[in-house]
Amino acid sequence: MLLFAIGLMAGVALGMIIVGFLAIGAYDRGYTDALERRKAWRGELIARQVVAARTFVTARKAS
């Protein structure tokens, strides 16, 4: 019975360590993906602002 309890505790501890590493890896991948999406989003936002500014300047010159 004692051997079973020790094995159970060791298994739970090992499982928690493995799950912890998997969670950290998943968080890191998610953070990296979000950062890449933000860069793409930011580039698109700047491009849209440039086009809007050009349109505004063109409309102002025309009037």
Backbone as CSV, one residue per row, in Angstrom:
resi,resn,N_x,N_y,N_z,CA_x,CA_y,CA_z,C_x,C_y,C_z
1,MET,0.824,-1.194,0.000,0.000,0.000,0.000,0.867,1.255,0.000
2,LEU,1.944,1.207,0.763,2.843,2.359,0.830,3.493,2.604,-0.528
3,LEU,3.877,1.522,-1.179,4.496,1.645,-2.501,3.508,2.247,-3.515
4,PHE,2.243,1.858,-3.405,1.211,2.417,-4.282,1.058,3.920,-4.057
5,ALA,1.029,4.354,-2.801,0.874,5.775,-2.472,2.069,6.576,-2.976
6,ILE,3.275,6.038,-2.811,4.475,6.732,-3.292,4.440,6.831,-4.822
7,GLY,4.055,5.766,-5.488,3.949,5.780,-6.950,2.892,6.753,-7.440
8,LEU,1.793,6.795,-6.722,0.717,7.721,-7.082,1.178,9.169,-6.934
9,MET,1.844,9.479,-5.825,2.339,10.842,-5.620,3.400,11.201,-6.649
10,ALA,4.279,10.267,-6.972,5.310,10.533,-7.975,4.669,10.743,-9.349
11,GLY,3.657,9.961,-9.665,2.959,10.118,-10.942,2.243,11.452,-11.050
12,VAL,1.600,11.851,-9.959,0.912,13.141,-9.959,1.922,14.281,-10.094
13,ALA,3.043,14.189,-9.371,4.068,15.235,-9.462,4.647,15.313,-10.875
14,LEU,4.959,14.166,-11.449,5.490,14.148,-12.812,4.458,14.695,-13.799
15,GLY,3.208,14.331,-13.624,2.136,14.839,-14.492,1.986,16.346,-14.383
16,MET,2.097,16.884,-13.178,1.989,18.329,-12.997,3.153,19.057,-13.669
17,ILE,4.335,18.486,-13.589,5.502,19.101,-14.238,5.313,19.102,-15.750
18,ILE,4.876,17.982,-16.293,4.671,17.891,-17.747,3.584,18.866,-18.198
19,VAL,2.484,18.901,-17.489,1.391,19.810,-17.843,1.848,21.261,-17.715
20,GLY,2.670,21.557,-16.734,3.200,22.910,-16.575,4.042,23.325,-17.771
21,PHE,4.929,22.439,-18.213,5.746,22.755,-19.385,4.886,22.913,-20.635
22,LEU,3.874,22.068,-20.779,2.979,22.197,-21.928,2.216,23.520,-21.889
23,ALA,1.784,23.925,-20.704,1.054,25.188,-20.568,1.955,26.370,-20.903
24,ILE,3.198,26.339,-20.437,4.131,27.422,-20.736,4.408,27.480,-22.235
25,GLY,4.582,26.332,-22.861,4.811,26.292,-24.307,3.623,26.831,-25.084
26,ALA,2.416,26.457,-24.673,1.214,26.939,-25.356,1.069,28.448,-25.187
27,TYR,1.364,28.950,-23.998,1.294,30.398,-23.755,2.290,31.131,-24.641
28,ASP,3.505,30.601,-24.729,4.542,31.243,-25.534,4.160,31.258,-27.014
29,ARG,3.632,30.140,-27.514,3.195,30.104,-28.917,2.054,31.080,-29.148
30,GLY,1.125,31.149,-28.234,0.002,32.084,-28.366,0.459,33.521,-28.343
31,TYR,1.414,33.839,-27.473,1.940,35.201,-27.386,2.647,35.573,-28.681
32,THR,3.445,34.654,-29.217,4.176,34.916,-30.455,3.200,35.113,-31.613
33,ASP,2.181,34.265,-31.699,1.189,34.402,-32.772,0.442,35.731,-32.661
34,ALA,0.073,36.102,-31.449,-0.639,37.369,-31.260,0.248,38.553,-31.631
35,LEU,1.517,38.469,-31.321,2.445,39.545,-31.665,2.570,39.675,-33.175
36,GLU,2.639,38.543,-33.878,2.719,38.589,-35.338,1.439,39.149,-35.944
37,ARG,0.284,38.762,-35.399,-0.978,39.309,-35.899,-1.050,40.806,-35.641
38,ARG,-0.536,41.247,-34.494,-0.570,42.670,-34.168,0.296,43.464,-35.127
39,LYS,1.448,42.903,-35.498,2.318,43.587,-36.455,1.607,43.751,-37.793
40,ALA,0.940,42.699,-38.255,0.211,42.771,-39.521,-0.940,43.767,-39.409
41,TRP,-1.632,43.745,-38.289,-2.754,44.655,-38.081,-2.261,46.090,-38.047
42,ARG,-1.142,46.300,-37.376,-0.596,47.658,-37.262,-0.172,48.182,-38.630
43,GLY,0.437,47.339,-39.453,0.830,47.745,-40.798,-0.369,48.130,-41.643
44,GLU,-1.435,47.352,-41.533,-2.650,47.667,-42.289,-3.267,48.970,-41.799
45,LEU,-3.265,49.191,-40.499,-3.816,50.417,-39.939,-3.050,51.637,-40.446
46,ILE,-1.737,51.563,-40.442,-0.929,52.688,-40.921,-1.192,52.939,-42.397
47,ALA,-1.297,51.868,-43.190,-1.587,52.024,-44.616,-2.937,52.699,-44.820
48,ARG,-3.930,52.312,-44.059,-5.253,52.937,-44.185,-5.206,54.405,-43.774
49,GLN,-4.447,54.734,-42.734,-4.341,56.123,-42.304,-3.650,56.977,-43.368
50,VAL,-2.632,56.427,-44.021,-1.934,57.164,-45.084,-2.881,57.441,-46.242
51,VAL,-3.651,56.426,-46.638,-4.597,56.609,-47.741,-5.657,57.639,-47.356
52,ALA,-6.157,57.585,-46.133,-7.169,58.542,-45.687,-6.596,59.955,-45.667
53,ALA,-5.352,60.101,-45.215,-4.730,61.427,-45.174,-4.556,61.978,-46.585
54,ARG,-4.142,61.124,-47.519,-3.989,61.570,-48.910,-5.331,62.014,-49.489
55,THR,-6.371,61.250,-49.213,-7.704,61.582,-49.709,-8.157,62.918,-49.124
56,PHE,-7.893,63.132,-47.866,-8.285,64.374,-47.207,-7.544,65.564,-47.808
57,VAL,-6.253,65.411,-48.043,-5.452,66.487,-48.621,-5.916,66.782,-50.043
58,THR,-6.185,65.734,-50.819,-6.658,65.899,-52.193,-8.009,66.613,-52.214
59,ALA,-8.900,66.222,-51.327,-10.225,66.861,-51.257,-10.099,68.315,-50.823
60,ARG,-9.186,68.615,-49.950,-8.998,69.986,-49.475,-8.442,70.864,-50.584
61,LYS,-7.516,70.310,-51.380,-6.929,71.064,-52.488,-7.968,71.317,-53.586
62,ALA,-8.880,70.363,-53.799,-9.875,70.478,-54.858,-10.917,71.556,-54.537
63,SER,-11.141,71.815,-53.279,-12.191,72.790,-52.928,-11.675,74.172,-52.730
